[in-house]
């Protein structure tokens, strides 16, 4: 075929958002109920097409999050999660989606808008197991987003952001258990926390826990990147309940 006759294929560009937070000691993802076809009535991630050719991808992602879920976006740090472009992923044609991720504490309840019939926080375990089906290939996006969040807890001090200004190591352990989806051995967890220099620092007097015993208080330390990292490999057996 003559190169002058070549025409670029018609490809639509979209953005999707995986927004994760902790609620009731469980990892949750922001989902909408689709109000339009395709997959009308199905649960999906917030997202949509670029509004015009000059719209920046990150700008489009922030706009969709605001329009479909009513979340204030100025304070949200969005990072690119991946690009999803398998043929057939969208029945409307060849659609490539750029997915963005945010993992943040204390996010408010969403408010549905534009083409979303509803918006809510849903536990990620239902999505990952397939018990809560999602439209398009959004289950894969959530899977990838959760794995990225789990890796962030291994290598950064993100976990402390989900605690109060001061916290016990038991409270920090609950964050790791919720995000990693495992049950951790307290002694092993405390040892790992203490070995990561600058991860947490003592924060004054102790607090009595449910058993009446005093528990030491800590606050976030100066180190954002953990060394050694809080690796999950040693806890793999816990996922099946081997350690209590």
N, C-alpha and C positions, 0 to 999 in steps of 0.2 A: 504494500500500500504506500502511495506517495505520502511523504511526511507532511506535505502541505494539506493533505486531506484529514490528518489526524485531529480528532476532537477530544477534549478532556472528558472523562466520565463524569456523570452527574453524581456528586457526593454531597450530602447534607452534613453540617457540623453542629454538634450539640454539646452541652455540658451537663454533668450530673454531680450531685454532692452527697458524700458520705459524712454525716455529722454524728459523732459519737459522744456520749456522756455517761456518767454514772447516776443511776436513780435507784433508790431502795437497794443499794449494795449489789446491783446488777448492771452490766453494760447494756446500754440502749442505743438505738439508731433512730434518726429522724426519718419518718416515712410519711408519704401522702397517699390519699385515696384518689386515684385518677378519675376526673370528672368528664373526660372526653375519650373518644376512640383514638388509637387502639387500646385494648385492655381497660376499657371503662369499668370502674368499680374495683379494679385490682389495686393492691398496694405497690408502691414504687418509691424510688428515691426522688427527692425534688430535683428538678432540672428542666431543660428545654433547649430550643434552638436559639442561635444567635439572632438578635432582633434586626440587625443590619450588617452589611459587609464590613463596616468600619468598627464594629464593636469588639473590644478586646475580650479574650477568653475569660480572664479573671473577673472583669467587669460583668460579663454575662452571668457568671456563676453567682456573684453577689446579688445581682438583680433577681435571678430566679429564686434564690433562697429567700429574699425579701418578699417577692410577689407570691410565692406558693406557700410559704410557711410563716410569714410575718415576723421573722427573726431580725433583730437589729444586726447589721452586718459589719458595721464600722470596727467593732472590737474583735471580730473573728479573723484569726490567721488561717488562711486556706493554703494548703500545699497540694501540688499536683500529685495525684495518686497513680494515674495510668491513662492509657489511651485504649479504647475498646472499639474495634472496627470489624469484627467478624461478619462476613456476608450473612444476611438473614437475621441479624440480631434485632432488626426493626422492620415490621411488615410494611412500613411506608416507603421503603426504598433503601438505598445504600447510605447508612447513617453512621458516622464516626463520632464517638462521644469522648470528650476529655473529662475525666473524673477528678474531683477535688476532695480533699479530706481535711477535717478539723476534729480535734480531740480536746474537749474543753469541759471544765466543771461548771456546775450550777447554771445550766442553761434553762431558760423559761419554757413554759408550755407554748407550742406553736399555734398559730392561727391560720387556717386555710384561706387561700385567696386565689384569684385568677381561675385557672382551669383545674384546681384541686378541690375535690368535694370534701376532703377532710385532711387533717394533719395531726400526727401523734408520735409519741416516743414508744418504740416497741423493743422488747428485749432481743438482743442479737442472737441468743441461743435458739430461739424459734426460727429465725431466718437461716442460720447456719445449718440447722438440722433439716430444713425443708418443710417444717411444720407450718410455717408462714410463707407461702409462695409469693414471689415478687414478679412484676412485669419485666419484660425484656431480659437482659442478662444482669439485672441488678443484684441478684444473689451473689454472683461472682464478684461484683464490685464491693459488696459488704464484706465478703470473705477476705478480699485483699486489704480492705481498710482495717478490719479487725486485726489481721496479721501485722500490718504496719504499726498499729497502736501497741500491740504486744511487744514488738521489737523496740519501740520507743521506751517502754518501761524497762527494758533490759539495759539500755545504753544512756538514758537521760534521767533527770530528776523529775520528770513529768508526774510521777505518782504522787508526789507531795502536794501538787496543785489541787488534788481532790480531797485533801485534808484541811483542817482548820489552820489558823496561824500557828497553833501548837497542837501536837498530836502525840499519841503513844505509838510504839512500834506495832502494836496489835492493830491499831486503826490503819496504819500504812499497809500492813499485811492484808487487810480486808480489801484494799484497793487493788493490790496485785492479784489476789484470788479472783476478784470480780472480772478484771480485764483478761487475765490469762485463762480463766475458766478451769482452775485447778484448786485443790486443797493443799496448802503448804504446811510443812513442818515448822512450828514456831522457832525452835532452836536453830535450825538450819537457816531460816530466813533472817533471824536477828544477826547471826554470824555474818551473812553476806552483806547486810546493811552496814554493819560496823566495819567491815573490811573495805568498803568503798569510801575512800578518804574524801571528806568534805561533802558527803551526800546529805547527812543530817547532823545537827549539832545540839547539845543539851540546851534546854530552855527553862531552867529554873526548877521550882519545887515539883514534887510528884503529885499525881492525881490518883485517887482511890478508884479501882475498877469495880466490876460487879461482884467480885468475890470479897471485896473489902480490902484487898491488898494494894499497896501503893504501886503505881506504875510511873516510870520516868517519862517526862515530857521532852519532846524534841521540836525543832523547827527546821525549815529548809536550810541546808548548808550552802556554801558559796559555789560548789562545783555543779555545773549543769551537765557535763558529760561524765558518766560514771566509769571509774576504773578502780578495780576490775568491774566489768559489767555484771548486772544481776541476771545471769544466764538461766534459762528455763530448763536446760538439758537434764540437770540433776533432779528436776521435779517431774520428769515425764511420767513416772509410775504413779504419781499422785492423781493424774487425770482419771484413772480408773478406780481411785479410792484405795490404793495400796497403802498410803500413809495417812494416818489420822492424827 
